[in-house]
Amino acid sequence: MINWTQITGFQWDAGNARKSVDKHGVRQSEAEQVFFNQPLVVLLDLKHSQEEVRYHALGITDENRYLHITFTLRGGDTLIRVISARDMHRRERASYEQHQKDSQIPE
């Protein structure tokens, strides 16, 4: 999977960044926040991984906005390149919230 200790930053394509803002209202800074907040759920995107390995990330921003990020790795797997960022759909949010419950440590 992903070696998070090797990630050094983000790489943005101007078209993808513009699409995330114009179409989905998600700023670059919001999309990046998801990778620093817990929990972060990352799944392999098998459907779109023919030419490059792609992932889906489900997470929250600093303002508790629930986002779905599609991304790939570049720069020798050291840079996260966001392909798209949007609000989670209802089922994605339910799955994310269930993951939150399942990963909580009992008191």
FENDA-V640346 format. One record per backbone hydrogen bond with DSSP energy under -0.5 kcal/mol. NH is the residue of the N-H (numbers start at 1). CO is the residue of the C=O. Records with the same first field share a line. If there is no record, write none. Layout:
BEGIN
NH=CO + CO
END
This chain:
BEGIN
4=2
6=3
7=4
8=78
9=78
11=80
17=13
18=14
19=15
20=16
21=17
22=18
23=19
24=19 + 20
25=21
26=20
27=25
31=27
32=28
33=29
34=30
35=32
36=33
37=33 + 34
41=39 + 58
42=40
43=56
45=54
46=44
48=45
49=46
55=71
56=43
57=69
58=41
59=67
61=65
64=61
66=64
67=59 + 65
68=86
69=57 + 67
70=84
71=55 + 69
72=81
73=53
74=79
78=74
79=74
80=9
81=72 + 79
82=11 + 80
83=70
84=70
86=68
88=66
93=89
94=90
95=91
96=92
97=93
98=94
99=95
100=96
101=97
102=98
103=99
104=100 + 101
END
